[in-house]
Amino acid sequence: VDVMAPKGGFHLDTESNRPVVLIGGGIGLTPVLSMFKWLAQSGSTREVWFFYAVRNDQDIALREDIREIAAANANFHSVVIFSAPTENCVEGKDYDCVGYLNVDVLKRYLKSSNYEFYICGPPPMMEAVVGSLIDWGAPEDDIHFEAFGPASVKKVKKPNQAKAPGASCKVEFTRSKKTVVWTKADGTLLELADSNGIRVNSGCRAGNCSTCTTAVTLGKVTYVGRPAVKPAQGSALLCIAEPDGDIALDA
């Protein structure tokens, strides 16, 4: 088993004293619940909100853990959202509000957008929340997210990052001694490598783990999503990168 040290930027700023909002959708609960527990165990005096969205009581996990933490700490709050409650689900007991988690739900509970946001969930939730938070006035640097694969990253990219559908350029994989033509339809540089039989180590495929970091020996890239950690000068995260003109990669 090959093991790497932890990587990525989806972690709490433990030096900050600003209020924080944790948002989890489905199994995206996992990292944000860890943050919620750590804040409680460390005796944090920060204002902390935990929003947890699932379909109904058949999908929810660790609800009592969340509620116990909120009940034991006056500065901690939890909100459970059911998108499709069954007839057995009781509002006020099993869940706090019905619908999909979006910025309108957040506005019911939060006084402003002046929080540090940590978000993990499926693509539709990411699409609904991340862009709307920016529209609400939350600075992009205050919005941290862990995406479920590249689909969710692409949905939150800025429109001006996209290249024209007909654009093409040459991509040279120097180590593999292959040169191929890239078009928008080929997707990311990692997808281009995969489709041409070029092996590049990868993990999350969402710009979080840095496993696919590759040296760029000629040219430059643009990103379809914000990297969790900025790669070193002269290298790129191929899983969320597209070529910005002809390019050569050490792969």
C-alpha positions in Angstrom: 0.0 0.0 0.0 1.4 3.4 -1.0 0.6 6.1 1.5 0.9 9.8 1.1 0.9 12.6 3.7 -2.4 14.5 4.0 -2.9 17.1 1.3 -5.5 19.7 0.2 -6.9 22.9 1.5 -10.2 21.8 2.8 -9.5 22.3 6.5 -10.4 24.8 9.2 -8.4 27.9 9.7 -7.7 27.1 13.3 -6.1 30.6 13.9 -9.3 32.4 13.0 -11.9 33.6 15.4 -14.5 34.6 12.8 -17.9 32.9 12.7 -18.1 29.8 10.7 -20.7 28.0 8.6 -20.4 24.2 7.9 -22.5 22.8 5.2 -22.9 19.1 4.4 -25.0 17.3 1.8 -25.5 13.6 2.0 -22.1 11.9 2.7 -20.5 15.3 2.4 -21.3 15.3 6.1 -18.0 13.5 6.9 -15.4 16.3 6.7 -17.6 19.1 8.0 -18.8 17.0 11.0 -15.2 16.5 11.9 -14.7 20.2 11.9 -17.9 20.7 14.0 -16.6 18.2 16.6 -13.1 19.7 16.7 -14.5 23.2 17.3 -16.6 21.9 20.2 -13.8 19.8 21.7 -11.4 22.7 21.5 -13.8 25.0 23.4 -14.1 27.4 20.5 -16.0 30.6 21.2 -16.7 31.2 17.5 -20.3 31.3 16.3 -20.8 28.0 14.5 -23.6 26.9 12.3 -24.0 23.4 10.9 -26.4 22.9 7.9 -27.0 19.3 7.0 -29.1 18.4 3.9 -30.5 14.9 3.0 -33.6 13.5 1.4 -35.3 12.2 4.6 -34.8 10.1 7.7 -33.8 7.1 5.6 -30.6 8.9 4.5 -29.6 10.8 7.6 -26.6 9.9 9.7 -25.3 11.0 13.1 -28.1 13.4 13.6 -28.0 12.9 17.4 -24.2 13.6 17.5 -24.8 16.9 15.8 -27.7 17.9 18.1 -25.9 17.0 21.2 -23.0 19.2 20.3 -25.3 22.1 19.5 -27.3 21.6 22.7 -24.1 21.6 24.8 -22.6 24.8 23.4 -24.6 28.1 23.3 -22.6 29.4 20.3 -23.2 26.2 18.2 -26.3 25.8 16.0 -27.6 23.0 13.8 -30.1 23.0 11.0 -31.3 19.7 9.3 -33.0 20.1 5.9 -35.1 17.3 4.3 -35.7 17.6 0.6 -38.3 14.8 0.4 -39.6 14.0 3.9 -41.8 10.9 4.2 -45.2 10.9 6.0 -43.4 9.5 9.0 -41.0 12.5 9.2 -42.0 15.2 11.8 -40.9 18.8 11.2 -39.4 20.2 14.3 -38.4 16.8 15.6 -36.8 14.9 12.7 -35.8 18.0 10.6 -35.9 21.7 10.9 -37.0 22.8 7.4 -38.1 21.2 4.1 -36.6 21.9 0.6 -33.2 22.0 -1.0 -30.2 23.6 0.7 -29.6 26.9 -1.0 -28.7 30.5 -0.1 -32.3 31.3 0.6 -32.3 28.7 3.4 -29.1 30.1 4.8 -30.6 33.6 4.8 -33.4 32.4 7.1 -30.8 31.7 9.8 -27.8 33.9 9.2 -27.7 37.6 9.7 -25.3 38.2 6.9 -22.8 36.5 4.6 -19.9 37.5 6.9 -18.8 34.0 7.7 -16.2 31.5 6.7 -18.0 28.8 4.8 -16.9 25.2 4.5 -19.0 23.1 2.1 -19.0 19.5 1.0 -21.8 17.9 -1.0 -23.1 16.6 -4.4 -22.9 18.7 -7.6 -26.5 20.2 -7.5 -26.0 21.5 -4.0 -22.5 22.8 -4.8 -23.9 24.6 -7.9 -26.7 26.1 -5.9 -24.7 27.3 -2.9 -21.2 28.3 -4.0 -22.2 30.8 -6.7 -25.1 32.2 -4.7 -22.8 32.9 -1.7 -20.6 35.0 -3.9 -23.7 36.9 -5.2 -24.8 37.4 -1.6 -21.5 39.2 -0.9 -19.3 36.4 0.6 -15.7 36.9 -0.5 -14.4 34.0 -2.6 -11.5 33.5 -0.2 -14.1 32.8 2.6 -15.7 30.0 0.6 -14.0 26.6 1.0 -15.4 23.5 -0.6 -14.6 19.8 -1.2 -16.2 18.6 -4.4 -17.5 15.2 -5.3 -15.3 14.7 -8.3 -14.7 17.0 -11.3 -18.4 17.4 -12.2 -19.0 19.6 -9.2 -15.9 21.7 -9.7 -16.9 22.4 -13.3 -20.3 23.6 -12.3 -18.9 26.4 -10.1 -16.3 27.7 -12.5 -16.6 31.2 -13.8 -18.0 31.6 -17.3 -15.0 33.6 -18.5 -12.7 30.7 -17.7 -14.2 28.6 -20.5 -12.4 28.5 -23.9 -14.4 28.7 -27.1 -15.9 25.3 -28.1 -13.9 25.3 -31.4 -10.5 26.2 -29.9 -7.7 23.6 -30.2 -4.1 23.4 -29.3 -1.2 20.9 -29.2 -0.3 19.1 -26.0 3.1 17.4 -25.9 3.6 14.7 -23.2 7.4 14.7 -23.3 8.1 11.7 -21.1 5.6 9.5 -23.1 6.9 11.0 -26.4 3.3 11.7 -27.6 1.8 14.9 -29.0 -1.9 15.2 -29.3 -4.4 17.9 -30.3 -6.7 19.1 -27.5 -10.2 20.5 -28.0 -12.8 21.5 -25.4 -14.5 18.2 -25.9 -11.5 16.4 -24.5 -12.1 17.8 -21.1 -9.2 18.3 -18.6 -5.6 17.5 -19.3 -5.9 14.5 -17.1 -8.8 13.2 -19.1 -6.8 13.8 -22.3 -3.9 11.8 -20.9 -6.2 9.0 -19.9 -7.9 8.8 -23.3 -4.4 8.6 -25.0 -3.0 5.9 -22.7 -0.7 8.2 -20.8 -0.5 7.3 -17.1 -0.6 10.2 -14.7 -1.0 9.4 -11.0 -4.3 10.9 -9.7 -6.6 10.7 -6.7 -9.6 13.0 -6.1 -9.9 14.4 -9.7 -11.3 17.6 -8.2 -8.2 19.7 -7.5 -8.0 18.7 -3.8 -5.3 16.1 -3.3 -2.5 17.3 -5.5 -1.6 13.7 -6.6 -1.8 14.7 -10.3 0.7 17.6 -10.0 2.8 17.6 -13.1 5.6 19.9 -14.4 4.7 22.3 -17.2 7.8 22.7 -19.4 6.2 24.9 -22.0 3.1 27.1 -22.0 0.5 27.5 -19.3 -2.9 26.2 -18.1 -6.2 27.6 -17.0 -8.3 26.0 -14.3 -11.9 24.9 -14.5 -12.2 25.2 -10.7 -10.2 26.7 -7.9 -7.4 24.5 -6.7 -7.5 23.6 -3.0 -3.8 24.2 -2.8 -1.9 26.3 -5.4 0.7 24.0 -7.1 4.4 25.0 -7.2 5.6 27.4 -9.8 6.0 25.6 -13.1 3.6 22.8 -12.4 -0.2 22.2 -12.7 -3.0 20.1 -11.3 -4.0 18.2 -14.5 -7.4 17.0 -13.1 -8.8 20.5 -13.2 -6.6 22.1 -15.9 -7.1 22.9 -19.5 -4.3 24.1 -21.8 -4.1 27.8 -22.6 -2.4 27.4 -25.9 0.2 24.9 -27.0 1.7 23.2 -24.0 4.3 20.6 -23.0 3.9 18.4 -19.9 6.5 16.2 -18.1 4.2 13.1 -18.4 
